């Protein structure tokens, strides 16, 4: 298993209950084939630049261990999920 880090930004106008459901959804995807080490909810922060006329977003950072095929599945789910502004998955292993 390799170490990964993912950060995703949820639209600021998403209700708290729906936002928590999104976070649980992605945690569930990770836990199907990996293990979560840490979840950090940074809260609502100002974006570095406007995205779709939005100036703020709710940031979530998850550190996890998983097999090499999980990041692609995670990214696929980020793409098709409403409410996600941006996302990134990073391999923390040194090459």
MILUMLO-244611 format. One record per residue (C-alpha): residue number from 0; y, x, z. Coordinates in steps of 0.05 Angstrom, whole numbers, padded with zeros to 5 digits. Layout:
% residues N
R    k       Y       X       Z
R  NUM       Y       X       Z
...
***
This chain:
% residues 95
R    k       Y       X       Z
R    0   00000   00000   00000
R    1   00070   00023  -00016
R    2   00135   00011   00021
R    3   00187  -00033  -00011
R    4   00254  -00063   00005
R    5   00283  -00126  -00025
R    6   00351  -00155  -00018
R    7   00372  -00223  -00044
R    8   00436  -00262  -00041
R    9   00436  -00337  -00031
R   10   00493  -00380  -00054
R   11   00541  -00393   00004
R   12   00543  -00468  -00007
R   13   00467  -00476   00005
R   14   00455  -00515   00069
R   15   00425  -00476   00127
R   16   00359  -00515   00126
R   17   00350  -00502   00051
R   18   00369  -00429   00060
R   19   00317  -00421   00115
R   20   00265  -00453   00069
R   21   00283  -00402   00014
R   22   00275  -00344   00063
R   23   00208  -00371   00087
R   24   00185  -00380   00015
R   25   00197  -00307  -00002
R   26   00167  -00284   00064
R   27   00106  -00325   00046
R   28   00100  -00293  -00023
R   29   00103  -00224   00009
R   30   00052  -00241   00063
R   31   00000  -00266   00012
R   32  -00012  -00195  -00012
R   33   00027  -00150   00035
R   34   00057  -00145   00104
R   35   00129  -00153   00127
R   36   00158  -00098   00170
R   37   00227  -00125   00182
R   38   00273  -00183   00162
R   39   00348  -00175   00169
R   40   00394  -00234   00155
R   41   00463  -00203   00146
R   42   00496  -00271   00139
R   43   00554  -00291   00094
R   44   00590  -00231   00066
R   45   00642  -00220   00012
R   46   00613  -00200  -00055
R   47   00636  -00135  -00087
R   48   00656  -00175  -00149
R   49   00655  -00249  -00169
R   50   00589  -00276  -00193
R   51   00592  -00345  -00226
R   52   00660  -00357  -00194
R   53   00631  -00344  -00125
R   54   00665  -00294  -00078
R   55   00615  -00296  -00020
R   56   00540  -00298  -00011
R   57   00487  -00299   00045
R   58   00451  -00232   00046
R   59   00378  -00224   00066
R   60   00342  -00157   00070
R   61   00266  -00152   00077
R   62   00226  -00087   00086
R   63   00152  -00094   00070
R   64   00088  -00060   00049
R   65   00050  -00085  -00011
R   66   00007  -00069  -00072
R   67   00042  -00048  -00136
R   68   00037  -00117  -00170
R   69   00073  -00156  -00115
R   70   00145  -00135  -00133
R   71   00137  -00164  -00204
R   72   00113  -00230  -00175
R   73   00171  -00230  -00125
R   74   00222  -00216  -00180
R   75   00192  -00272  -00222
R   76   00202  -00320  -00165
R   77   00273  -00297  -00152
R   78   00290  -00311  -00226
R   79   00265  -00383  -00225
R   80   00292  -00403  -00156
R   81   00357  -00442  -00153
R   82   00405  -00417  -00101
R   83   00393  -00343  -00111
R   84   00453  -00306  -00139
R   85   00425  -00235  -00143
R   86   00364  -00196  -00121
R   87   00334  -00127  -00123
R   88   00267  -00097  -00104
R   89   00264  -00022  -00089
R   90   00204   00024  -00081
R   91   00219   00066  -00019
R   92   00162   00116  -00033
R   93   00185   00185  -00056
R   94   00160   00207  -00124
***
